[in-house]
Amino acid sequence: MSRFKVVMLAAVLAALGLGLFAYKVRFLGYPVWPDAQAQIWTVEVRLAFDAAPGPVKASLFIPGLTPGFAILDENFVSRGFGFTTPYVSGGRQVQWAVRHAEGPQALYYRVVVYRDPVRQESDTTPPFPPVPKLAEPFNTAMEMLVERVRGQSADPASFTAELLKRLARPGGDQDIELLLGDAPAAVDRARTAMTVLAAASIPARLLHGVRMAERERSAEMQPWLEVHDGERWLYFDPVTGNEGLPADFLIWWRGEEPVVQVDGGNDVDITTSIHSSVADPIIVARRRAEAHQDGVAEFSLFALPIQSQAVYGVLLAVPVGALLVVLLRNVIGVQTFGTFMPVLIALAFRETQLLWGVLLFSVLVFIGLSIRFYMEKLRLLLVPRLAAVLTIVVLLMVLVSLLSHRLGFEIGLSVGLFPMVIMTMTIERMSIVWEERGPGDAIKQGLGSLLVAATCYLIMGLALVEHLVFVFPELLLVALAATLLLGRYTGYRLTELLRFRELRGDA
């Protein structure tokens, strides 16, 4: 295969891996850093009332369409009451009912929400509203206000902004003062704005929501104005006239109906509490993927059993170690015994720790090499010799474990995690190099193997690497692309540049 085809294949693999990575980070919210945390809010509504003897029905608006937020979990606490959660004209409701109740009653609704920037308004396009007919002189004032605002606006958005600005600062305008009345509240401004917008054939509706706070024992529901420009819904603050929905504003319900209605009870009291906390961003990301019916969540490693996840948590780091071996051997020029033996030794270092792992590995190789030289005098065939060395390696592991246990060094018990076959082949290979090229080359390759194994252990053991390869296994496609490119590298190795530096006139 030509170099161009290899480069193109590597580019496609890298683009595919990085594309999936970016999609999972940007749209699903998977965390890049292992210690990242996702902020969540718990909103609890307590509905208390006194029930007269007899049947009771209570309805409470709850979040449904929530641009900028999504529901992670919700609970209904209503002892003795049955409940349903239908969609009504104002949004979503929980409707409690009981055939007989008497005395003080308390019903609870709790919802846990998280930020979801990709969640947008998905409601249908409304029809044009009918022109309201008010009694005089209110109707004339409304018509004159519409004409003045229309002359200083160009579209529904600018019309609404100009109208709200005038309502916020009447400035002696008798028409506005007549329509607003005395000391209007925010909800009154919103209702007045909806009436004037209807006269201008602009669909608008009132919505209510709550601002997400760190901690709020008694949060107040705030009114907001929603205006349709023919393509989408726009949000306006009825008090300031500013366009846009605040990032911390959770829409609760729409319409002019009260948030709660109770039939068969009196002295109704409703309290809304908010508490902010942090959660595992992986849980939030998986929930977001499920809410958007994204197929990525179905093929996530988190869908596997916990035991399988632990296995793949180790295996997915092996390609990273293999890429390091390729880099250290083909670009740096470090000599090792075998191709991927250092990666397997690095996996054993995960249990023994680096210092003790190097020490135990050196002791086993030294003793095994000494016995291998003695066995050379026996003139055994290759396969029987390898079988004998393997047996000796296993006996040495047992001996080291027993001695370390007797001496109180429990770390020596981990020597059994070293791959026996790899140890055997390392001893055999080192003895052959010793005989053919001398002890210098054999020791150099042995130290090189330890250096590469230690490097792989340090890189593969990084929390960031373990997190990235498990949460984003598609990044291994990028590692594969880098391996393909390094596979066509035919230039000088770094050690060769140092070795032949005198030929370049650097000496």
C-alpha positions in Angstrom: 0.0 0.0 0.0 1.4 3.4 -1.0 2.3 6.1 1.6 -0.6 8.2 0.4 -3.1 5.5 1.1 -1.7 4.9 4.5 -1.9 8.7 5.3 -5.5 8.8 4.0 -6.5 5.8 6.1 -4.9 7.3 9.2 -6.7 10.6 8.5 -10.1 8.8 8.2 -9.5 6.9 11.4 -8.4 10.0 13.3 -11.4 12.0 12.0 -13.8 9.3 13.0 -12.4 8.9 16.5 -12.2 12.7 17.1 -15.6 13.2 15.7 -17.2 10.7 18.0 -15.2 12.1 20.9 -16.4 15.7 20.2 -20.0 14.5 19.8 -20.0 12.8 23.1 -18.4 15.8 24.9 -20.4 18.5 23.2 -23.9 17.1 22.8 -24.0 14.3 25.4 -21.9 16.0 28.1 -19.5 13.1 28.8 -16.6 14.5 31.0 -13.1 14.9 29.6 -11.5 15.0 33.0 -11.8 12.1 35.5 -12.5 14.4 38.5 -15.2 16.5 36.8 -18.5 16.9 38.5 -21.9 17.8 37.1 -24.1 20.3 38.9 -27.7 19.2 39.6 -30.6 20.9 41.4 -33.2 19.3 43.6 -36.5 21.2 43.7 -39.0 20.1 46.2 -42.6 21.4 46.4 -44.6 20.9 49.5 -48.4 21.2 49.3 -50.1 21.4 52.6 -53.9 21.9 53.3 -56.7 21.0 55.6 -59.0 18.4 54.2 -62.7 18.4 55.0 -64.2 15.0 55.6 -64.8 13.5 52.2 -63.1 13.1 48.8 -60.1 15.3 47.9 -58.6 16.2 44.5 -55.5 18.3 44.2 -53.6 19.2 41.1 -50.1 20.7 40.8 -48.3 21.9 37.7 -44.9 20.3 37.3 -42.1 20.8 34.8 -42.6 19.4 31.3 -41.1 21.5 28.5 -37.9 22.9 30.0 -35.5 24.6 27.6 -32.0 24.5 28.9 -32.8 21.8 31.5 -33.7 18.1 31.6 -35.2 15.9 34.3 -32.8 13.4 35.9 -35.3 12.0 38.4 -38.6 12.8 40.1 -40.5 11.5 43.0 -44.1 11.8 44.3 -44.8 11.4 48.0 -48.5 11.2 48.8 -49.5 8.8 51.5 -52.9 7.3 50.8 -53.4 9.4 47.6 -53.4 8.0 44.1 -51.8 10.2 41.4 -51.5 10.6 37.6 -49.3 12.9 35.6 -51.3 14.0 32.5 -50.5 16.8 30.1 -53.0 19.6 30.2 -53.3 23.0 28.4 -50.8 24.6 30.8 -48.2 21.8 30.6 -47.8 18.8 32.8 -49.7 18.2 36.0 -49.7 15.8 38.9 -53.2 15.1 40.0 -53.7 13.5 43.4 -57.0 12.0 44.5 -58.3 10.1 47.5 -61.8 9.0 48.4 -61.8 10.1 52.0 -59.4 12.4 53.9 -59.7 14.6 56.9 -57.4 17.0 58.8 -54.0 18.3 57.8 -52.5 16.8 54.7 -49.1 17.2 53.1 -48.2 16.1 49.5 -44.7 16.3 48.1 -43.2 16.5 44.6 -39.4 16.4 44.1 -37.6 16.7 40.9 -33.9 16.6 40.1 -32.8 18.6 37.0 -29.5 19.2 35.2 -28.4 21.6 32.5 -29.0 20.4 29.0 -27.9 23.1 26.6 -29.1 21.2 23.5 -32.6 21.0 24.9 -34.7 23.6 23.1 -38.4 24.6 22.9 -40.3 21.9 21.0 -43.8 23.2 21.2 -46.1 23.6 18.2 -46.6 26.9 16.3 -49.7 28.7 17.7 -52.4 30.3 15.6 -52.8 34.0 15.4 -54.8 35.2 18.4 -58.1 37.0 18.1 -58.1 40.7 18.5 -59.4 41.5 22.0 -62.3 43.8 22.5 -62.1 46.0 25.6 -64.5 48.4 27.0 -64.0 52.0 26.4 -61.8 53.9 27.0 -59.4 50.9 27.3 -60.0 49.7 23.8 -59.0 53.1 22.3 -55.9 53.2 24.5 -54.9 49.8 23.4 -55.3 50.6 19.7 -53.3 53.8 20.0 -50.6 52.0 21.8 -50.4 49.4 19.2 -50.0 52.0 16.4 -47.2 53.9 18.3 -45.3 50.7 19.0 -45.7 49.3 15.5 -44.3 52.5 14.1 -41.1 52.0 16.1 -40.6 48.3 15.5 -40.0 46.0 12.6 -40.9 42.4 13.7 -42.5 40.6 16.6 -39.3 40.6 18.7 -38.6 44.4 18.3 -42.4 45.1 18.8 -42.3 43.2 22.1 -39.1 44.8 23.3 -40.4 48.3 22.6 -43.8 47.5 24.2 -42.2 46.2 27.4 -39.9 49.2 27.5 -42.9 51.5 27.4 -44.8 49.5 30.0 -41.8 49.6 32.4 -41.4 53.4 32.0 -44.8 54.9 31.2 -43.3 58.4 31.3 -46.7 60.1 31.6 -48.3 58.1 28.8 -51.9 58.2 29.7 -52.8 55.2 27.5 -50.2 53.0 29.3 -51.2 54.2 32.7 -54.9 53.4 31.9 -54.1 49.9 30.8 -51.7 49.1 33.6 -53.7 50.5 36.5 -52.3 51.3 39.9 -49.0 49.7 41.0 -48.9 46.8 38.6 -47.0 43.6 39.5 -44.8 41.7 37.1 -47.6 39.3 36.2 -49.9 42.3 35.5 -47.4 43.8 33.1 -47.2 40.4 31.4 -50.9 40.1 31.1 -51.2 43.7 29.7 -48.4 43.0 27.2 -50.2 39.8 26.1 -53.4 41.8 25.5 -51.6 44.4 23.4 -49.7 41.7 21.5 -52.9 40.0 20.7 -54.2 43.3 19.3 -51.2 43.3 17.0 -51.8 39.6 16.0 -48.7 38.4 17.7 -49.1 35.0 19.6 -47.9 35.3 23.2 -48.5 33.4 26.4 -47.6 33.7 30.1 -45.2 31.2 31.6 -44.0 30.7 35.2 -40.7 29.4 36.5 -38.2 29.4 39.3 -34.6 30.5 39.4 -32.1 27.8 40.2 -30.1 28.8 43.3 -27.4 27.1 45.5 -29.9 26.9 48.3 -33.3 28.4 48.7 -35.8 27.4 51.4 -38.7 29.3 50.0 -38.3 30.1 46.3 -40.9 32.3 44.5 -42.4 31.4 41.1 -41.6 34.3 38.6 -43.7 35.2 35.6 -42.1 35.4 32.1 -43.4 36.3 28.7 -43.2 34.0 25.7 -43.7 35.4 22.2 -43.8 33.6 18.9 -42.2 35.3 15.9 -43.6 32.9 13.3 -40.7 30.4 13.6 -39.8 30.0 17.2 -40.7 31.1 20.7 -38.9 34.1 22.2 -38.6 34.9 25.9 -38.9 38.3 27.5 -38.6 39.6 31.0 -41.9 41.4 31.6 -40.3 43.8 34.1 -37.1 44.9 32.2 -38.1 43.9 28.7 -34.8 42.1 28.2 -34.9 39.3 25.6 -33.8 35.8 26.4 -34.3 33.1 29.1 -31.8 33.3 32.0 -29.5 30.3 32.1 -30.8 29.5 35.6 -34.5 29.8 34.9 -36.5 26.5 35.0 -39.9 26.8 33.3 -42.5 25.3 35.5 -45.9 25.8 33.7 -47.6 28.0 31.1 -50.9 29.9 31.2 -52.8 32.0 33.7 -54.1 29.1 35.8 -52.8 28.9 39.4 -50.0 26.5 40.1 -52.1 24.4 42.5 -55.8 23.7 42.9 -57.4 21.7 45.7 -61.0 20.5 45.7 -62.2 19.3 49.1 -59.6 21.3 51.2 -58.8 24.7 52.4 -55.9 26.7 53.9 -53.7 25.7 51.0 -50.1 26.5 51.5 -47.3 25.7 48.9 -43.6 25.9 49.6 -40.9 25.5 47.0 -37.3 24.6 48.1 -34.2 24.4 46.0 -30.9 22.7 46.8 -27.8 22.5 44.5 -25.4 19.6 44.6 -23.0 17.7 42.4 -23.3 14.3 40.7 -21.3 11.9 38.6 -21.3 13.5 35.1 -21.3 10.0 33.6 -24.8 9.4 35.0 -26.0 12.7 33.8 -24.5 12.1 30.3 -26.1 8.6 30.0 -29.5 10.0 31.1 -29.1 12.8 28.5 -28.4 10.2 25.8 -31.4 8.1 26.8 -33.6 11.2 26.8 -32.5 12.1 23.3 -32.8 8.4 22.2 -29.2 8.4 21.2 -27.8 5.1 20.1 -24.4 5.9 21.6 -25.7 5.1 25.1 -26.7 1.6 23.9 -23.1 0.8 22.8 -21.4 2.4 25.8 -19.2 0.3 28.0 -21.2 1.4 31.0 -24.0 -0.9 29.8 -21.7 -3.9 30.6 -21.7 -5.7 33.9 -19.5 -4.1 36.5 -17.0 -7.1 36.4 -16.7 -6.7 32.6 -16.2 -3.0 33.0 -13.2 -3.6 35.3 -11.6 -6.0 32.8 -12.0 -3.5 29.9 -10.7 -0.7 32.1 -7.4 -2.5 31.9 -7.5 -3.9 28.4 -8.3 -0.6 26.8 -5.1 0.9 28.1 -3.0 -1.8 26.3 -3.2 -0.1 22.9 -1.9 3.1 24.5 1.1 1.1 25.8 1.6 -0.5 22.4 1.7 3.0 20.8 4.4 4.0 23.3 6.4 0.9 22.5 6.2 1.7 18.8 7.3 5.3 19.5 10.2 4.3 21.8 11.5 1.6 19.5 11.0 3.0 16.0 11.5 6.7 16.8 13.7 6.9 19.9 15.5 3.6 19.2 15.3 1.9 22.6 16.1 -1.8 22.3 13.9 -4.3 24.1 13.4 -8.1 24.3 10.3 -8.8 22.3 7.8 -6.4 20.9 5.0 -6.1 23.5 6.7 -7.8 26.4 7.2 -4.4 28.1 3.5 -3.7 28.0 2.6 -7.0 29.7 5.3 -6.3 32.3 3.8 -2.8 32.8 0.4 -4.4 33.5 2.0 -6.5 36.2 3.6 -3.3 37.7 0.0 -2.1 38.3 -0.2 -4.5 41.3 3.4 -4.6 42.5 4.0 -0.8 42.0 7.0 0.4 40.0 9.9 0.1 42.3 9.1 -3.3 43.7 8.1 -4.5 40.3 11.5 -3.6 38.8 13.3 -5.2 41.7 11.3 -8.4 41.5 11.6 -8.6 37.7 15.4 -8.1 37.9 15.8 -10.7 40.6 13.8 -13.3 38.6 15.6 -12.6 35.4 19.0 -12.7 37.1 18.4 -16.0 38.8 16.6 -17.5 35.8 19.5 -16.4 33.5 22.1 -18.0 35.7 20.2 -21.3 35.7 19.7 -21.0 31.9 23.5 -20.8 31.4 23.9 -23.9 33.5 21.3 -25.7 31.4 23.2 -24.8 28.3 25.8 -27.4 29.3 23.1 -30.1 29.3 22.7 -29.5 25.5 18.9 -29.8 25.6 16.7 -29.3 22.6 14.8 -25.9 22.3 11.3 -27.0 23.4 12.4 -29.1 26.4 14.8 -26.3 27.4 12.0 -23.7 27.3 9.7 -26.0 29.3 12.5 -26.5 31.9 13.1 -22.7 32.1 9.3 -22.2 32.5 9.2 -24.6 35.4 12.1 -22.9 37.0 10.5 -19.5 36.6 7.3 -20.8 38.3 9.4 -22.3 41.2 11.3 -19.0 41.6 8.0 -17.1 41.8 6.8 -19.4 44.5 10.1 -19.1 46.4 10.2 -15.3 46.2 6.6 -15.2 47.5 7.3 -17.5 50.4 10.5 -15.7 51.4 8.9 -12.3 51.2 5.9 -13.5 53.3 8.2 -14.9 55.9 10.1 -11.6 56.0 6.9 -9.6 56.3 7.1 -8.0 52.7 3.6 -8.7 51.5 4.4 -7.0 48.2 6.4 -10.1 47.2 3.1 -12.0 46.9 2.3 -10.0 43.8 5.2 -11.6 41.9 2.7 -14.3 40.7 1.1 -11.6 38.5 4.1 -11.5 36.2 3.4 -13.3 32.9 5.3 -16.6 33.2 5.6 -17.3 29.5 6.9 -13.7 28.9 9.4 -14.1 31.7 10.6 -17.4 30.2 11.0 -16.0 26.7 12.8 -13.0 28.1 15.3 -15.2 29.9 15.8 -17.3 26.8 16.1 -14.3 24.5 18.6 -12.6 26.8 20.8 -15.7 27.0 20.9 -16.0 23.2 21.9 -12.3 22.8 24.5 -12.7 25.6 26.1 -15.6 23.7 25.8 -14.1 20.2 26.5 -10.4 20.9 28.1 -10.3 24.3 26.9 -9.2 27.8 26.9 -5.6 26.8 24.1 -5.9 24.3 22.1 -8.3 26.5 22.2 -5.9 29.5 21.4 -3.0 27.2 18.3 -4.7 25.9 17.3 -5.8 29.4 17.5 -2.2 30.7 15.7 -1.0 27.6 12.9 -3.4 28.3 12.6 -2.2 31.9 12.7 1.4 30.8 9.9 0.9 28.2 7.9 -1.1 30.8 8.3 1.6 33.4 7.3 4.3 30.9 4.2 2.3 29.8 3.3 1.8 33.5 3.5 5.5 34.2 1.5 6.6 31.2 -1.1 3.8 31.3 -1.6 4.3 35.0 -2.5 8.0 34.6 -6.1 8.6 35.8 -6.7 10.8 32.8 -5.6 8.1 30.3 -7.7 5.4 32.1 -10.7 7.7 32.0 -10.4 8.7 28.4 -9.9 5.2 26.9 -12.8 3.8 28.9 -15.3 6.7 28.5 -14.1 7.4 24.9 -12.9 4.1 23.4 -13.2 5.7 20.0 -9.9 7.6 20.8 -8.2 4.3 20.2 -8.9 4.9 16.5 -6.6 8.0 16.9 -4.0 5.8 18.5 -4.4 3.4 15.6 -3.9 6.2 13.1 -0.7 7.3 14.8 0.5 3.7 14.8 -0.1 3.4 11.1 1.8 6.7 10.4 4.7 5.5 12.6 4.7 2.2 10.7 5.8 4.1 7.6 8.5 6.0 9.4 11.9 5.2 7.8 14.0 8.1 9.1 16.8 8.0 11.7 16.1 7.1 15.2 17.1 9.5 18.0 19.7 7.1 19.4 21.2 6.8 15.9 21.5 10.6 15.6 23.4 10.6 18.8 25.5 7.7 17.8 26.6 9.1 14.5 26.8 12.8 15.6 30.5 12.8 14.7 29.7 12.2 11.0 27.6 15.4 11.1 30.5 17.4 12.4 29.0 18.0 15.8 31.9 16.6 17.7 
